[in-house]
């Protein structure tokens, strides 16, 4: 899984707004029925034993093991123009 510099910067800003240094950015995949998979994200204080974690300075991104199967080739990006 890859993450762009602009996404790391934006996620750090959002984390600062939450005023909670323990927050991690959780990315996950859910079954979406006939439309396929849906990707979701949220801030979370918890990290489970089977989570993969990726650290970028003071930002930690966590992905559960099932979701990681589908996200190995994914890239998280932030683009204000899209």
QUIWOQUI-V110480 format. One line per field, one symbol per residue. phi: phi as a letter, one per 30 degrees, with the letter a starting at -180 (. if undefined). A space follows every 10 residues. Layout:
phi=???
This chain:
phi=.cbdeddeed ddddddddhb dddccccbcb dcidcidccb aadbddbdec ddbbcbhccc ccbdddddec cecdbcbbbd dc
